[in-house]
Amino acid sequence: MAEAPAFGPLFVGGFAFVLGLLVGSFLNVVIHRVPREESLVWPGSHCPHCDAAVRPFDNVPLLSYLILGGRCRDCRGPIHWRYPALELLTGLLFAAIALRHGVGWMTPVWLGFATALVAAAAIDFEHHIIPDGISLGGLAVGLVLVPAAGILEGAAPLLALRQAALGAALGGGLLWGVGFVHARLSVAFGRTFAHWPGEGEAVPKPASLDYWTWFPGLGFGDVKLLAMVGAFLGPAGVLQCILLAALAGLLLGLVWMAVRRRMDAPFGFAPAIAVGALATVLLPGLRLPLL
């Protein structure tokens, strides 16, 4: 009986890179349209300046941008650099994940995880929201696919299910606890915030849902996103992600303040969570032992 062909790192990394470019091209559509509640299917890709439809041969990830010199073929309006940058980033992430984890059941799971993180980070950076379709949808997928892939790779079923469930509870629970305690202490010490509870609005009471989910300085979308991260990484992985995200958030925040030249410039936390989660997935030997 012939053995299954072994794929070398060049093939695996190259295939994953091309796949990532294609996924990154689609993510550009997701990031632009989902916050605006627009269809991902219709209308097709078009120039934001002249509204001309993008031809199929002008829609090749990365290459079309370079060939066109970063401008629309019809009106010569500039194409934002974000589009090729996101395609390249996703391609590099896919290649790195494939080379790190090889060909196995968990690899496509990690690729899907990276896709969700890139989308959440980019949308939160631009719009300061994290769509539930990404966070809660990713949470549901993680609770199912991560244990399934782990079982196919030889993990004990109960352990695989427990890791995903505990990771989700720990990730979302820890961040929710920080926000909740901070909100209660802020009320107790009379602290006020420009955005919380809002001009003319009373501080939420325990009978209100806002009391449990609306916190100063923390969007509940971050809580849901970290629950999703926990479902994929497990309890030890999500703890490590939180530590790395805190460091990444500090560095990104300092850079953002320098760019905006103001101390109170709003800054979403999803990019930092994405950095921490992807570092946990990618860096060899970084993940802590399973709890």
ABEGO torsion letter per residue (X at the ends): XBBBBBBBAAAAAAAAAAAAAAAAAAAAAAAAAAAAGBBAAOBBBBBAAAGBBBBAAAABBGAAAAAAGGBBAAAGBBBBAAAAAAAAAAAAAAAAAAAAAEBBAAAAAAAAAAAAAAAAAAAAAAAGBBBAAAAAAAAAAAAAAAAAAAAAAGBBAAAAAAAAAAAAAAAAAAAAAAAAAAAAAAAAAGBBBAAOAEBGBBBBBAABAAAAABBBGBBAAAAAAAAAAAAAAEAAAAAAAAAAAAAAAAAAAAAAAAAAGBAABBBBAAAAAAAAAAAAAABBGABBBBX
